[in-house]
Amino acid sequence: MPRPNFWAVARRPKWIGGLALAMLVAITFSLLMQWQLSRTFNTVGVSIEQSQPVPIDQLLTPNQVIQSAVFDRRVSFQARLDPSNAHVVSDRLQLTETGESVRGYWLISNSEVNGAWLTLALGFTRDLAIAQAALAKLKPVEFEAVGFVEPTEAVKEATPEALGSVALSQLINLYSAEPIDAFPAYVILESGLDTGLEPITIGIRQQQVEINWLTAFYAIEWAFFALAAFYLWWRLVMDQVQREREAE
């Protein structure tokens, strides 16, 4: 009788069934690995194509929840300024030419765009008095504008001199006591209106791929478990071979 070997034992129905079970387990772990990998590499920022201004109605719809990646995108629109609903916002960071940030104030105002209300961030200054003077000079003018779409912020405590944040939920209540049509984001003005203040400069991220190292680790872990399923089957077959050889 020939001496038992691995392939002779592995071809038995019992161990073929064991191999099928190991393959099923490995496939399950592989699917989990792919799921983790899909969450590992994320594209963030604005591509060169996306940096070109587009009409605002292509990205934002009044009273509608934002469903796609529109923040930091440039939009063009025709607006009518509403200086009766203009405010100064404190604790704003301005990016300088050296890459550093300085703290100061924004001048913001409501405007009417395509029949809906849109909050505009108009300019920056380090001096509160300068911001208040620019606010007093605003007039209800119409203008063509280009700017960057930005998300609403959380409400922060305001002072008599300035608001603490650009929170649309707070601003809409200041604009009107009645329900209004309003865009679900605000726009940092890039061009179109001269307020005498510095243009607002923020860091617009260029498109790049970010790696989530935690999910990458989980993906490697699931791959290890998939290989471990085959190793366990191989180990059990080898143990059976060893038992049969010892029995002889």
ZATI-360769 format. One record per residue (C-alpha): residue in three letters; x negated, z negated, y negated. Coordinates in steps of 0.05 Angstrom, whole numbers, plus 32768, in hexadecimal, padded with zeros to 4 digits. Each point is the difference from the previous one (the first is absolute). Example, Ala and Ser with C-alpha at 12.3 -4.5 7.8 and 13.67 -1.06 7.14 Angstrom:
# residues 2
ALA7F0A7F64805A
SER7FE5800D7FBB
//
This chain:
# residues 248
MET800080008000
PRO7FE280147FBC
ARG7FEB7FC97FD1
PRO80357FF47FC9
ASN7FED801D7FBC
PHE802080027FBC
TRP802080458004
ALA801C7FF48045
VAL80237FC17FE9
ALA8015801C7FBC
ARG8026803A8021
ARG802F7FD18024
PRO804980007FE6
LYS7FFA7FB87FEA
TRP7FC5800D7FD2
ILE801A80437FE8
GLY803E7FD97FE9
GLY7FD17FCD7FE0
LEU7FDC80397FDB
ALA8043801A7FE6
LEU80117FBB7FE6
ALA7FBC7FFB7FDF
MET800B80447FDF
LEU80447FEA7FE6
VAL7FE27FC17FE2
ALA7FC780287FE2
ILE803080327FE1
THR80287FC77FE1
PHE7FC07FE27FE3
SER7FEA80447FE7
LEU804180097FDA
LEU7FF67FBC7FE0
MET7FB980157FEE
GLN801A80407FDF
TRP80347FD77FD9
GLN7FC97FD37FE6
LEU7FD4803C7FEE
SER8039801E7FD8
ARG7FFF7FC27FD5
THR7FB47FFD7FFB
PHE7FF2803C7FD3
ASN802880027FC0
THR7FFA80357FC9
VAL80057FE07FBB
GLY7FF780197FBA
VAL801080427FDE
SER7FE680428018
ILE7FE780387FD1
GLU80418026800A
GLN802A7FC17FF2
SER7FDA7FF37FC0
GLN8021803B7FDE
PRO803E7FEC7FD6
VAL80448013801B
PRO80457FF97FE0
ILE80177FB88006
ASP804080128026
GLN7FD58019803A
LEU7FE77FB9800E
LEU80337FD07FE3
THR804C7FFD8000
PRO80267FCD7FD4
ASN801E7FC68026
GLN7FE180178042
VAL7FCE7FD98029
ILE7FBB80218003
GLN7FF6801D8045
SER7FBC80227FFB
ALA7FBA7FF57FE4
VAL800A800E7FB6
PHE7FD77FCA7FDE
ASP7FC480177FD8
ARG801D80478000
ARG800380257FBE
VAL804480167FE6
SER801680297FC4
PHE80427FF67FDB
GLN802380047FBD
ALA80137FBC7FE4
ARG80237FE17FC5
LEU7FE17FBE7FEC
ASP802D7FC37FF9
PRO7FD97FD27FD0
SER80397FCD7FFE
ASN7FEC7FEE8048
ALA7FB47FFC7FF8
HIS7FD57FC48013
VAL7FB97FE68004
VAL7FE67FEC8045
SER7FC77FCE8007
ASP7FC97FF88035
ARG7FF2804B8007
LEU7FBE8019801C
GLN7FDF803C7FE1
LEU7FC980268025
THR7FC4800F7FD3
GLU7FCF803A8004
THR7FCD7FD28022
GLY80317FF08038
GLU800E7FB97FE7
SER80457FE57FEE
VAL80157FDF7FBF
ARG80407FD97FF4
GLY8033800F7FCB
TYR804680187FF1
TRP802C803C800F
LEU8035801D7FD4
ILE803B8018802A
SER8042801F7FEE
ASN80408019801F
SER800D804B7FFB
GLU803680318015
VAL7FEB80368032
ASN803280308020
GLY803A7FD17FED
ALA7FE07FC38020
TRP7FD47FC87FE5
LEU7FB67FFF800E
THR7FCF7FC97FEC
LEU7FC0801B7FE1
ALA7FBE7FDB7FF8
LEU7FE7801E7FBE
GLY7FBD7FE27FF0
PHE7FCE7FC68005
THR7FDF7FD17FCE
ARG7FD97FBF8006
ASP80227FE57FC1
LEU80487FE68002
ALA800A800C7FB6
ILE7FEC80498007
ALA80318008803A
GLN80387FE17FD7
ALA7FF0802D7FC4
ALA8002803E802C
LEU80437FE8801C
ALA801D7FFA7FBA
LYS7FEB80497FF0
LEU80238020803C
LYS803680337FF0
PRO80358022802B
VAL7FDA80418009
GLU800580358036
PHE7FC080188021
GLU7FE38023803D
ALA7FD77FCF802A
VAL7FD37FFB803C
GLY7FF37FBD8023
PHE7FF27FDA803F
VAL80387FE3802B
GLU7FF67FB6800F
PRO80287FCC8027
THR80287FC87FE1
GLU7FE07FBB7FFE
ALA80187FBB800F
VAL80207FD97FC7
LYS7FD07FD17FDD
GLU800D7FCC7FCB
ALA8008801E7FBA
THR7FED7FE37FBD
PRO8021800B7FBD
GLU7FC880327FF0
ALA7FFC80288041
LEU801D800C8045
GLY7FD57FEA803C
SER8008803F802A
VAL801F80468004
ALA803A7FEA802C
LEU803780348000
SER80357FCE8019
GLN7FF27FD67FC2
LEU7FFA803B7FD0
ILE804180218014
ASN80257FBF7FF0
LEU7FDE80007FBC
TYR801280497FF3
SER804A7FF9800E
ALA80347FCE8018
GLU802680398021
PRO7FEB8026803F
ILE7FD2803B7FEF
ASP7FDF803A8022
ALA7FB67FF08004
PHE7FC2801A8024
PRO7FE47FD38037
ALA7FB980017FE4
TYR7FDF80007FBC
VAL7FCE80327FE4
ILE7FBD7FF47FDE
LEU7FFD80337FC9
GLU7FC3802E8003
SER8013802F7FC8
GLY803980147FD2
LEU80077FC67FCF
ASP7FCD7FE17FD0
THR800C7FB67FF3
GLY7FBD7FF17FE1
LEU7FED7FD7803D
GLU7FCC800E8036
PRO8019802C8039
ILE800D7FD4803D
THR7FC980098034
ILE800A7FE98047
GLY7FDB800F8040
ILE8022803A8024
ARG7FE780018047
GLN7FE98043801B
GLN801980118046
GLN7FD97FDE8037
VAL800A7FE48046
GLU80027FB58009
ILE7FF27FE08043
ASN80277FC38017
TRP7FCB7FDD802A
LEU80327FCF801F
THR802B8037801E
ALA7FC080268014
PHE7FEC7FC28028
TYR80447FFD8021
ALA7FFB804A8013
ILE7FBD7FF38021
GLU801F7FC58023
TRP8038802A801D
ALA7FCE80348017
PHE7FD97FC98024
PHE80407FE98022
ALA800F80488017
LEU7FBB80058020
ALA80087FBA801D
ALA803E80188027
PHE7FD680348025
TYR7FC77FCF800A
LEU80307FCD801F
TRP801A80358031
TRP7FB880148012
ARG7FED7FB78009
LEU803B7FF3802F
VAL7FEF803E802A
MET7FB87FEA8005
ASP80157FBA8015
GLN802B80208038
VAL7FC480298016
GLN7FD47FC28002
ARG80347FD98029
GLU800580378033
ARG7FB580068007
GLU7FFA7FB5800A
ALA803880028034
GLU7FD880328029
//
